[in-house]
């Protein structure tokens, strides 16, 4: 697999592989949700979605199957960026994991966190996902 670069707000993350996972707890239902994303040129492709249950705004996709208590689907969605609201009202933010390391995003109230593929060549000395 090839390396990838993500711009997460003002931070650049160098990834050894082009895949990363976002996970969070739904603010109303308090149910865990996980998504696996793949960095492609100029976009992010959702390759897997997993939800621990269902409820308000948490319905599994039409192709979802139950695996070990998780509703799992493989949606066909490609977006130029992800915008994560940082309300501070959910009891936590998002957890972005890649290369065996994770970081918390948007746990405190503030501006939304935008995740995009890096534009052009990534900086040579960009920090990795540890932090």
C-alpha positions, 0 to 999 in steps of 0.5 A: 500500500502507498502512503497518504496525506491528510489535512486535518484542520491546520495539521498535516498527517502522514499515513503509511497506508491510505486508510483511516477509521473515524469512530464516535458515539451518537449524541442522542442514541449514545450508540457507537458508529465507525467508518473506514475511509480511503484517501484517493486523489482529491477525495475521500472514499467511504469503504465501510460503515459500522453501527452498534445499533439503530435509532434516530439518524442511525439506521443501517444502510440497505445492504447492511448485515449483522456481524458480531453485534454491529450492522456493517455495510459497504456504501459507495460514497466519495466526497472531497472533504469531511466536516466534523462539527465540534459542539462539545455537547456529545461527551466526546469528539471523533477518534481518527485512527490510522497506522495503529495510532489514534487521535481525538478530534472535535471533543471541545466546542469550537470551529468544525474540523475539516478533513481533506486529502493533502493538496499537491505534494505533502510537506517532507517533515509533516508530523505523523498521526501520534499526538 
